[in-house]
């Protein structure tokens, strides 16, 4: 039992997502969770000072290009039960919704879907309006979630094999669905 967890360049709810995934790791010690950072994901993880925490708890790989590490091939060959991308930037959501596979995580998501591997995405831009997010220094920042970004999320939600998660706490239900309730 193995899960691929992709982290993109969004800092929104990143700390909360890492905390939820660490709790899930404790609940499901039989499931190997591998972390795949996009190039921007690596930058954000470093800004939020979470790299050591990730490396202490998970195996971590960083994107070199859209095929290195070879996550897409591993997903297609059945090495993972599902792909989780959390948090996912509006850029990542837009690319996947339009079939653009030019990064490690967008390529992997599209290839996973072609091989009937479920893809779970927690978009940073889930609902149109004003949201408050936490910066690396702990300060709060209000940002506007645009209608255009939400349209990509809506397009994703209609794609066969893609499941949208609203918040980090929703990730636990994905593990329960695939591996049973703990």
C-alpha positions as CSV (number, residue, x, y, z in Angstrom):
1,X,0.0,0.0,0.0
2,X,1.6,3.2,-1.2
3,X,0.4,6.8,-1.7
4,X,2.0,9.6,-3.7
5,X,1.5,13.0,-2.1
6,X,2.3,16.0,-4.3
7,X,2.9,19.4,-2.9
8,X,2.8,22.4,-5.2
9,X,3.8,26.0,-4.7
10,X,0.9,27.0,-2.5
11,X,1.5,27.9,1.1
12,X,-2.2,28.1,1.8
13,X,-3.0,25.5,4.5
14,X,0.4,23.9,4.0
15,X,1.2,23.6,7.7
16,X,-2.3,22.1,8.4
17,X,-1.9,19.7,5.5
18,X,1.5,18.5,6.8
19,X,0.0,18.1,10.3
20,X,-2.9,16.0,8.9
21,X,-0.6,13.8,6.9
22,X,1.6,13.1,9.9
23,X,-1.5,12.1,11.9
24,X,-2.5,9.8,9.0
25,X,0.9,8.3,8.9
26,X,0.5,7.3,12.6
27,X,-3.0,5.9,11.9
28,X,-1.9,4.0,8.9
29,X,1.7,2.8,9.5
30,X,1.2,0.0,6.9
31,X,0.8,2.7,4.2
32,X,3.9,4.2,2.7
33,X,3.4,7.9,1.9
34,X,5.9,9.3,-0.5
35,X,6.2,13.1,-0.9
36,X,6.8,14.7,-4.4
37,X,7.6,18.4,-4.4
38,X,7.2,20.5,-7.5
39,X,10.0,23.0,-8.0
40,X,7.8,25.7,-6.6
41,X,6.6,23.3,-3.9
42,X,10.2,22.9,-2.7
43,X,10.6,26.7,-2.5
44,X,7.4,27.1,-0.4
45,X,8.2,24.2,1.9
46,X,11.6,25.8,2.5
47,X,10.0,29.2,3.1
48,X,7.6,27.7,5.7
49,X,10.5,25.8,7.3
50,X,8.8,22.4,6.8
51,X,11.5,20.5,4.8
52,X,13.1,18.8,7.8
53,X,9.7,17.9,9.2
54,X,8.8,16.3,5.9
55,X,12.1,14.5,5.6
56,X,11.8,13.2,9.2
57,X,8.4,11.7,8.5
58,X,8.3,10.8,4.8
59,X,10.5,9.9,1.8
60,X,10.8,13.1,-0.2
61,X,11.6,13.7,-3.9
62,X,11.9,17.0,-5.7
63,X,11.0,17.7,-9.3
64,X,13.8,17.8,-11.8
65,X,11.5,17.9,-14.8
66,X,8.1,16.5,-15.8
67,X,9.4,13.0,-15.8
68,X,12.1,13.0,-13.1
69,X,11.5,11.5,-10.6
70,X,9.5,8.9,-12.7
71,X,6.3,9.4,-10.7
72,X,4.1,9.2,-13.8
73,X,5.4,5.8,-14.8
74,X,5.1,4.5,-11.2
75,X,1.5,5.6,-11.1
76,X,0.7,4.1,-14.4
77,X,2.3,0.8,-13.5
78,X,0.2,0.5,-10.3
79,X,2.9,1.2,-7.7
80,X,0.5,3.7,-5.9
81,X,-3.1,3.4,-4.8
82,X,-3.8,7.0,-5.5
83,X,-2.2,10.4,-6.1
84,X,-3.0,13.2,-3.6
85,X,-2.0,16.8,-4.6
86,X,-2.4,19.0,-1.5
87,X,-2.3,21.9,-1.5
88,X,-2.6,22.6,-5.2
89,X,-2.0,26.0,-6.7
90,X,-4.5,27.5,-9.2
91,X,-1.8,27.1,-11.8
92,X,-1.6,23.3,-11.2
93,X,-5.4,23.0,-11.2
94,X,-5.7,25.0,-14.4
95,X,-3.1,22.9,-16.2
96,X,-4.6,19.5,-15.1
97,X,-8.1,20.7,-16.1
98,X,-6.8,21.7,-19.5
99,X,-4.6,18.6,-20.0
100,X,-1.3,20.4,-19.8
101,X,1.4,18.0,-18.5
102,X,4.5,20.1,-18.3
103,X,5.5,19.7,-14.7
104,X,6.1,16.6,-12.5
105,X,2.7,16.8,-10.8
106,X,0.5,17.8,-13.7
107,X,2.1,15.1,-15.9
108,X,1.7,12.6,-13.1
109,X,-1.9,13.5,-12.5
110,X,-2.8,13.2,-16.2
111,X,-0.9,9.9,-16.6
112,X,-2.5,8.5,-13.4
113,X,-6.0,9.3,-14.8
114,X,-5.2,7.6,-18.0
115,X,-4.3,4.5,-16.0
116,X,-7.5,4.7,-13.8
117,X,-5.6,5.7,-10.7
118,X,-7.6,8.1,-8.6
119,X,-6.4,11.7,-8.2
120,X,-7.4,13.7,-5.1
121,X,-6.8,17.5,-5.3
122,X,-7.1,20.1,-2.6
123,X,-7.1,23.4,-4.5
124,X,-5.9,26.5,-2.7
125,X,-8.5,28.4,-4.7
126,X,-11.6,26.4,-3.8
127,X,-14.4,29.0,-3.6
128,X,-14.7,32.5,-5.1
129,X,-14.3,35.3,-2.6
130,X,-11.9,36.7,0.0
131,X,-9.9,34.2,2.0
132,X,-7.3,34.6,4.7
133,X,-4.1,32.7,4.5
134,X,-1.0,32.4,6.7
135,X,2.3,33.6,5.6
136,X,5.6,31.9,6.5
137,X,6.1,34.4,9.4
138,X,2.7,33.7,10.8
139,X,1.1,36.9,9.6
140,X,-2.3,36.8,7.9
141,X,-2.9,37.8,4.3
142,X,-6.2,38.3,2.7
143,X,-6.4,37.2,-1.0
144,X,-9.1,37.2,-3.6
145,X,-10.0,33.8,-5.1
146,X,-11.0,34.7,-8.7
147,X,-13.9,33.2,-10.6
148,X,-11.5,32.1,-13.3
149,X,-9.6,29.9,-10.9
150,X,-12.7,28.4,-9.4
151,X,-13.9,27.5,-12.9
152,X,-10.8,25.3,-13.3
153,X,-11.6,23.6,-10.0
154,X,-15.2,23.0,-11.3
155,X,-13.9,21.6,-14.5
156,X,-11.6,19.2,-12.5
157,X,-14.6,18.1,-10.3
158,X,-16.3,16.9,-13.5
159,X,-13.4,14.8,-14.7
160,X,-13.6,11.1,-14.3
161,X,-11.2,9.9,-11.6
162,X,-10.6,13.4,-10.0
163,X,-11.9,14.1,-6.6
164,X,-11.8,17.6,-5.0
165,X,-11.0,18.1,-1.3
166,X,-12.0,21.3,0.4
167,X,-9.7,21.2,3.4
168,X,-6.9,19.2,4.9
169,X,-9.2,17.3,7.3
170,X,-10.9,15.8,4.2
171,X,-7.8,13.8,3.4
172,X,-8.5,11.4,6.3
173,X,-11.7,10.2,4.5
174,X,-9.6,9.4,1.4
175,X,-7.4,7.0,3.4
176,X,-10.5,5.5,5.1
177,X,-12.0,4.9,1.7
178,X,-8.9,3.2,0.3
179,X,-7.5,1.5,3.4
180,X,-10.4,1.2,5.9
181,X,-11.5,3.2,8.9
182,X,-9.1,3.3,11.9
